[in-house]
Amino acid sequence: MSAQSHAAGIHLTDLQKTYNKTPVIPGLTAELAAGEFTVILGPSGCGKSTLLNMIAGLEKVSGGKIMIGSREVQNIAPKDRGLAMVFQNYALYPHMSVADNIGYALKVAGVPKDERTSRIQTAANVVNLGDYLDRRPSELSGGQRQRVAIARAIVREPQVLLFDEPLSNLDAKLRHDMRMELSSLHRRIGATSVFVTHDQVEAMTLADRILILNHGRIQQFDTPHNIYHKPANTFVAGFIGSPPMNLIEAQASNGAVSVGGVRLAATEISGDVTVGIRPEHIKVTESGIPVHVAYREDLGSHSTMVVEMENGQTLRLATQLGEPIRGGEWVHITIPEDKLHFFNAATGDALRSN
């Protein structure tokens, strides 16, 4: 089963949504390429589900334009937009078999039985449910139910697939397995996919590009690599990463940037600046900046620590498991200059990143 030839790009132009005169999305413009897997990521209340629902036609737009392929669709009914949606709660009919759940939309649309049966089987095979067509949803695991919901979406051969936090109800192992399945599915069917989540691991592992929202505004729309290594502002820098990037208020003068008298790097920047450094880039060394270990967690693959500089500045570190360090100790750290990020202290926008 392939939807490569049916994939359509999505063009959003000055898209707006207002509730009771309060702007939730004040004016958003973006282009989602045909066949691309876009993840919309952001904190709760940032407008990501509202944006997805406007694309789907489940929310009426307050202004702006939505193009799917060459068609303007903001005033077209959801069923006529050439898309399908997968929800968080599966929304399966408990009294129907897997086959009937998958093919329900085709039946309503009057698709002939022979064609319907063939398309149901093909969609079920795509999500590895070919042997489960006679079962009821109650006889399936959570992951299998989610796959039924996905098969029900792709059986319609949509131009666009929309996912509204579809993995939130699954446990950690199932979420990992479903991420792999969704990635494989996207490669096979090629439909334009838009996936909403608040989970940055899902975003980083699934997306071709990540659209990061805050208060209905795009903070950065870029590849996972650039989102992580070249954040556009302090919001993105502090939102992505676990632990997130350290953001330090510093002063730049006389060709150097310093924190509380501790020189961090040479720089041509002057004045107040916010310096960013990822926790995994700070190294514990025999000599360097003395810090007090306030807290430590061992997480299996690595350890995280909260340390305090002599001037009171707090930093987060992520180190290889096995470092012989305990909470309460004094150790030395080195902050590599080539790993520093610089942001405008007033606006939060990136100035330069090494």
N, C-alpha and C positions, 0 to 999 in steps of 0.2 A: 504494500500500500504506500503510495507516495503522493504528497500534496505539493511537491516542489513547484509544479506549474501553476498552482492555484494561490501561492503565497502572495500577499498584497502588502505594500507598505502602508504605514499610518502617518498622516501628517496632521499635527495639531497646531492651530494658528490662533494665538491670543485667546486660548480657551479659558472660560471663566465660570465659576460657580459661587453663588451667593445664597446664604440662608438668612432670612429676616434682616436683610441689608448688611449682614456680616460676610465679608469675602472669605471663602474657604480656599479657593484657588483664584487669585487676583488677575491672572492673565498669563497663561503658560503656552509657550511655543516650542515644539520639538518634532523631530522627524525620526520615526522608527522604520528602519530599512526592511524591505521584503525579505522574509526568511530569517530574520534576526531574532535571537532570544533576548528580550529586554526584561530586566528585573527592576521594578519600581520599589525602592527601599526608603525607609524613613521611620522616625519614631511614631508612636501612637498619636493620632490626631493631626498628622501632617498633611492629609488629603490624598493619600495614595489609593485607598479604596474608592473614594469619590471620583478620582480621575479614571480608574478602571471602569467604574459603573457608567460614567459618561461615554466612554468609548463603546461600552456594551449597549447603551441605550436604556439602562435601568435608572439613570438620573438624567433629568432634563438639563441642558446647558443653559447658563445665564447669559452667555455671550461667546463669540468666537466660532471657529469652524473645525470640523473633524472630517478628514478625507481618508477613506479606505480604498486604496488603489486610486482610481480616477474618479470615484464617486464621492460627493459630499453627502454625509450620512447623519448629521446631527438632528435632522428632523424626520428620519426614517425609523420605522419600528425595528426593535431588536432582531426579530426573526428575518428581516430582509437585509441585514447588514453583512451577511456572509461570514459570520463568526459563530463561535461556540464557546461556552464558559464552563469552567470546572470550579465548584464551590468548596468551601472548607468542610461543610457538613455532608458531603456526598449527594444528599437529596435523592436517594434511591427509593423506588416503590417496593415495600417489603413483601407484597403479595405476588410480585412478578418474578419470573426467573431472570437470571443474568442476561440471557438472550433477549428477553422481552424488554428489560430495562435499557439495554444498549440500542435496540431498534425502535423504541417507542416514538421518537421524533420522526423516523422514516415512515412508520405506520400512519401517524397523524397526517403526514404530508402526502399520503396516497402512493408511496413507492410500491411497485408490484412485489408480491411475496417472494418470488425467486430472486430478484435483485436484492431485496431486503435481507434475505437469508445469507446470500453471498457476502454482502457488505458487513453484516454482523459478524460472520465467521472471520473475515479478514481483519476487522478492527479488534476482535478478541485475540487473534493470533499476535497482533502487533504488541499488545500488552500482556502476552503470555497467559491468557485466560481461555484458550481454545478448548480446554478439557473441563471447563466449569460452567458451560452455558446453561445447563439444566438446573443448576443450584439456585437457591434463594439467597438474598443478601445476608440473612441471619446465619447462613452456613459458611460465611467467608470471614477471613481476618480483616482487620482494619486496612491493611495495605492492599488486599485484594478488592475491597469495596472501593477504595480510591481509584484503583485501576479500572473498575467497571465504569466509574464516573468519567474517567479519561476516555475510555473506549466509546462511551455514549457521545462524547464531544467529537472525537475524530471520525466517527462513522458518517457524520454529515459532510465530511470532506470540506471543512471550512477554509476560508482564506486566512483567518486569524483565530488563534486559540488564546483565550483569556483564563488566567488562573488566579483565584482570590484566596491566598494563604491556604493552599490545598493540603499542606503537610502538617498544619498546626495541631491536629488531633492525634498525630502518630507519636509513638515513643521514639527515643533517640536512634535506636538501631533501624527501625522502619523508615525514619526520615532519611537516614544515610542511604538505605537501599533504594528508596523512592527517588532520591536525587540522581542516583546513577541511572535509574530506569527512565526518568524524565529527560536526562541528557541524551541517552541513547535514542529515545523516542523522537526527540527533536531532530537528531541527525537523520533519522530514517524518513520522517514524513515531511520535514522542511517547512512546515507552516510558520508564518510569523507568530511568535509567542510573546505574550506579555504576562508577567508573573509578579504578583504583589506579595511582599513579605516584610516583616520587621526583623527577620533573622539574617544577619550579615553573612553567615556561613552559606546559607542557601544562595544568597546573591552572588557571593564570590565564586562559588563552585558551578553555578548554572549559567550565568549571564555571558552573552557576548558583550553587552554593555549594561551598565547600571545607571539608572536615573535616580539620583538621591534628592528627595524632597524634604523641605522643612517649611512649615507654615504655607504650604501650597506653592512654594517657589523652588525652581530647580537650583540646587547647590552645585551639582556637577553631573554631567552625563558623559560617561567615558568607559573605557575598558576596566575590568577589575584590577589589572596591573597598574594602570595610571591612577585609579581611585586610591589605591593603597600607597603607591610610591610617589605620586605627585598630586596630593590633595589640593583642591582649588582654594580652600579656606580652612579656618580653624574648626568650623562645624564638621566638615567632612573628616578632617584629621582626627578629631576627638570622637567621632561616631564610629569610624571603621577601625577594627583591630581589637584584639582581646588578649591582654589589656590594651586600652586605646593609647594613642600617642600621648606622650608627656608634652604639655604646653606650658612654657615657662616665660613669665614676663621678665624682659631683660633690657639692658641699655647698650646702645651701640655708639661708640665714640672713639676717636683717635685710631681708627682702623681695626677695632676689635669689638666684639660683643661679649658682655660680662653679666653674670648674675651674682649680686651681692659681693662683688669684688673678685669672683672666680672667673677667669678668662675662659671662654668656651671656644672662640674661633676668630680668625681674621675675617673682616668684612668691609665692604665699601659702604654699607648701610649706616645711617646715623639716626640718632634719636631713639625713642621707645620702640621696641620690637617684641613680637612673640616668637619664641624659638620652639620648634618641635623636634622631638627625638623619639623614635619607636623604642619601647621597652627592651626588645631583643637586640638592639644595637648598642646598648650600654654594656660595657664589659667590666667584670670584676678583675682587678689587676693588683699586683704587688705594691704599686705606688700610683698616685694620682689624687683624685679628689676624695678626701675622707668623708664617709657617710656612716650613719647609724642605722642598723637594720631594725626597723620598727615592727615588721610583720613579714612572715614567709608562709607560702603554701606550696606543697608538693603535689603536682597534678599528673604524675605518671610520666608523661613525655618530657615535661619541663617543670621548673619551679618559677613562681613569681614572688617578688619581694617588693615591699614598700620601704624606701630608705629616706633618711632625712639628712640634708647637708647641714653644715655647721651654721649657716645663715637661716636655717628653718625651712628652706625649700624642700618640698617632698617630691620624690620621683618614684616611678614604678619600673621594675626590672623584670625581664624574663630570661632565665638562664637554663642551661642544660641541667637536667636532674643529676644530682651527685655532688654539686658544689658543697664543700664542707663548711657551710655557713648556717648559723642559728640566729633566731631572733634575739635582739639585744646586743649583738656584736657590733664592733666598728670594723669596717672594711674600706678598701679604696676602689674607686671606679674610674674608668676612662670613657669619655664621650667623644666618639670619632667625629671630626669636623666634617668629613665628606658625607655623613649621614644626617646632618642637621637640615631642618626646614625653617624658613623665615617667613613670617606673616606680619602684615601691617597691624600694629597694636590697636589702632582705632577701628578699622573696618573688618579685620580678620582675614582679608584677602591675601593669597600667597604673594610673596615678593620674589623669592628665589628658593629653589630646593636643589640640593646637591645630588 
